[in-house]
Amino acid sequence: MNFLNLISEAYAMGPAPQGTAQGDPIMSLIASILPLVLIVVVFYFLLIRPQQKRAKEHRQMLENLKKGDKVITVGGIYGVVESVNPNTVVLKIAENVKVKFSKQSVAALRPPTDED
C-alpha cells in the first residue's frame, strides 16, 4: 500500500452519516453547558454561601455590641467596650487607655474563658 492509496481511502470514508451519529443538537448543547452549570453550583455552595453567612453573623455581632463586651480587633488588640456609636466604638485596652476604633475593625467577641 502506498501513500496515495491511503489518501484515497480516507476521502472515500467521508463524513459520518447525518441523523443517529450526530445526535440531537439540543442534547449536545445541554451536554456542553451542564459541566459549567455544575461548577457554578459547587462554587456557590462551597464558597459564596458560607462567606455570606459569616458576613451576616459579623454584621449582627456589630449591631449587638454593648458596653462591657470583651472584644478582639482585626489588628489583634484585646479590649473592653466603653461606648458604642453608630460607626465607632471606644475600647479600653489598659488602665486609663481608651482608643476609638471603627466598628468594622472589631473582629469578634472574646470567649468568656479568655484571660485578661
C-alpha positions, 0 to 999 in steps of 0.5 A, a space after each residue: 500500500 502506498 501513500 496515495 492509496 491511503 489518501 484515497 481511502 480516507 476521502 472515500 470514508 467521508 463524513 459520518 452519516 447525518 441523523 443517529 451519529 450526530 445526535 440531537 443538537 439540543 442534547 449536545 448543547 445541554 451536554 456542553 453547558 451542564 459541566 459549567 452549570 455544575 461548577 457554578 453550583 459547587 462554587 456557590 455552595 462551597 464558597 459564596 454561601 458560607 462567606 455570606 453567612 459569616 458576613 451576616 453573623 459579623 454584621 449582627 455581632 456589630 449591631 449587638 455590641 454593648 458596653 462591657 463586651 470583651 472584644 478582639 480587633 482585626 489588628 489583634 488588640 484585646 479590649 473592653 467596650 466603653 461606648 458604642 456609636 453608630 460607626 465607632 466604638 471606644 475600647 479600653 485596652 489598659 488602665 486609663 487607655 481608651 482608643 476609638 476604633 471603627 466598628 468594622 475593625 472589631 473582629 469578634 467577641 472574646 470567649 468568656 474563658 479568655 484571660 485578661 
